[in-house]
Amino acid sequence: MSEEIIKDVIIGESDDYIINMGPQHPSTHGVLRLEVCLQGETVKYLIPHVGYIHRGIEKMCEASSYPQIIHLTDRMDYLSAHMNNEAVCLCVENAMQVEVPERVKYIRTILDELNRIASHQLWWCAFGMDLGALTTFFYGLRDRELILDIFEESFGSRLLHSFNTPGGLMHDIHPNFQKRVKDFITYFRKKLPEYDQLLTGNVIFQQRAKGVGLMSKEKAIAYGVTGPSGRGSGFSCDLRKHAPYSAYDKVQFNEILYNEGDTFARYKVRMDEMWESMNIIEQLIDNIPDDGFTAKMKPIIKLPAGEYFQRVETARGEFAVYIVSDGNKTPYRIKFRSPNFSNLFVMNELASGGKIADLIAISGSLDLVIPDIDR
Amino acid sequence: MNSVIKYFKDIFYGVSTLWAGMRVTGKYFVSPGQIVTQKYPENRATLKMADRFKGEIIMPHDDNNQHRCTGCGICEMNCPNGSIEVLTNRVPNEDGKVVRVIDKHVYHLSMCTFCGLCVKTCPSDALAFGQKFEHAVFDRHKLTKILNREGSSLKKEVKS
């Protein structure tokens, strides 16, 4: 009986042609190794191997106090660093039952959306480049640079800005912040149609994206694929809508849903989300209340013993923090649910039976960030 | 017959979509408008970083070579990766009381992640972020810096 089970577990046969894509491959966007079994040019199956950039962040958090954890969460999904920070801060604030000022909530929401736009812009650059369109890379980075300049002026760093802190923000936003964000939105509203002209309508791109990597809604739910990748399959999973945090309950916006479930649908979700993000920012940017940028916190933060959970919507899906506290100033155990880990493992289902060139399109459309998978 | 029409239709559609994209790049090729690239190594003299830019951690000294660091060690305690070491001495002051005086404020730039907790938590505002960002050196020991200057002393108005 045991032999039969082993036969089932081993998928491959001895004469399969197996090739490693990665760990150093430009289109995996990091150190990810995909063991791809090929039959000619067709992918039979693939096995993702993770752990090349494992740093033990969860274990490091057990030795860090709560304000110190924040800068480690930057380094998981570095393209949506602000949302990761916010998840930990919200979790700690909920546990201590601290009410943060309205100003903090508004600023956090604006920064979330700015970060989401910057992340989607970089994804658009890289996705075009994966499919052979180098021009997109320059056009996307040109506009992303403006957001990074706003970040640099207000927080001092461009990518890993540990700007959130339990109870509020590190310091207040720069006086120029509101004006520069408004300037950026008027600029980007003109530039975003260019993205469509360059890539969306392009016949080569459409042929490579449409009908490739079909993911049904059931599959998305079964694998826990969230974020734009899940919404491209019609899985309504936007936490900004379903479990609002910060100031998301004060704004009007639509959840972008596409039912096709192919690579092109996932592309369209992200392109439309950039428009929605700009709508959200425009609703908030003029009405930032003026009641201080931090709540009163004790110098040493100790969570009461218990278990705490908080989830937020990052640019790639649902990011969740689970803290077990035993009443000390460091957590007893901390667990991060990162969106990319779930999004990666659906790839075998999507790519099996397709061509190896489609595998590049699929991995690009899932928008993987490898340090978030390994943590 | 229909397939022939579709064949030529597809060709014209494909060429028209490629043309739409080429029009955008062509527009920028003919009239670039403003140049968005930074001429970085050439513009060193005029390059100014943002006021809050986190380049490195410095300890501001005034004209009399005085700083504000009391050597309390709160920055060392808050640093998540041990990039700050505060070495202090105990010496008697004018009144004869033994007080803590900073000997060396050691800063390991190679370990720093620029989280900003030391600057934020310092009770006497002794630390600040510097604007310098060109830190490349050939020997990594040069990245260990001593922030308080030679012969510097504590400012009078700061209570130790």
Interface residues (C-beta under 8 A of the other chain):
Chain A: S64 S65 P67 Q68 I70 H71 L72 T135 R142 E145 E152 E153 S154 F155 G156 S157 L160 S162 T165 M170 H171 H174 E194 Q197 L198 L199 G201 N202 V203 I204 Q206
Chain B: Y13 G14 T17 L18 A20 G21 R23 V24 T25 V36 M49 A50 D51 R52 F53 K54 N78 P80 T113 F114 C115 G116 L117 K120 F129
